[in-house]
Amino acid sequence: MAIVRHDIAEHDVVAVRTQVGDWPAGTKGTAVSIYEDAVLIELSGMPMEELLDNLVVVPADKLEVTWRAADHPSRNVEA
């Protein structure tokens, strides 16, 4: 089992702190899969024809959380 060394969780919205590949600082996306020192993010605002290009693995230390899913429980939960 991997030891996670950051506090990013699945479904958190994150922003890239510095340029990563073709993606400039400030690019936002949603955390899809969490690794020990990296996060697979789905980038926001990509055209449908580039859908597979919007999944990018980014080192966790180059990301900052802008919205935490854990702070916003679903309002669609059945009682």
N, C-alpha and C positions, 0 to 999 in steps of 0.2 A: 504494500500500500504506500502510495506517495505521501510525503509530508508537504502540505501546502504552506507556503511562506508569505502569504499575502492575505488580505481580507476581502477580496473580490469574490462574489458568489454568482451562481447562474442567475440570469435575468436582470442583473444590475446593468444600468446604463453607464458606460465609461467613455472617457475622452482620451485621445492620444496626447501625451505631454510634449513629445518631440516628434519630428518626422520619422515615420517608419516606412521604408520602401517608398511607394508612390503616394502615401497618405500623409498629408501635412499635419502639423500640430493642431489640435482642436477638433480633428475628425472624431465623430461620435459613433458608437455602436452598442450592441447588446451582448453581454457575456453569454456564450452558448455552452462552452465546455471549459472546465477549470483544470489546469495542470499544475505541477509543482511550482514552476517559476514562470509560467506563461498562461495566457488566456486565449481561447478561440473566440473571436468576436464577429458578429454579423454587423457589417457597416450599414449605417442609415443612409437613406436617400439614393440608393443605387437603382439604375433603370432595370426593369425586368429582364432584358436581354443579357445583362451582366450579372444575373443572380448568383451564379457559382463563384464569380470573382469577388463577391462581397464577404466571403469567409476568410479571415486572416488571423494567423497566430501571432500574438504580440507579447513580448516580454512584460510580465506584470509590473515591473518597475518603471515602465514607460506609459502606464495607464493611471488615470485617476477616476474614482467613482463620482458620477454627477447625480445619480439617483439610485437609491438602494431598494431593491424589490422587497426585502424583509420589512422595510418601514411602511409598506403600502399593501396590507393584506387584501386579498381579493374581496370585492363586494358582492360577488356572484356565488358565494358559498351557500349551499342549501342548509336550512336548519334541520 
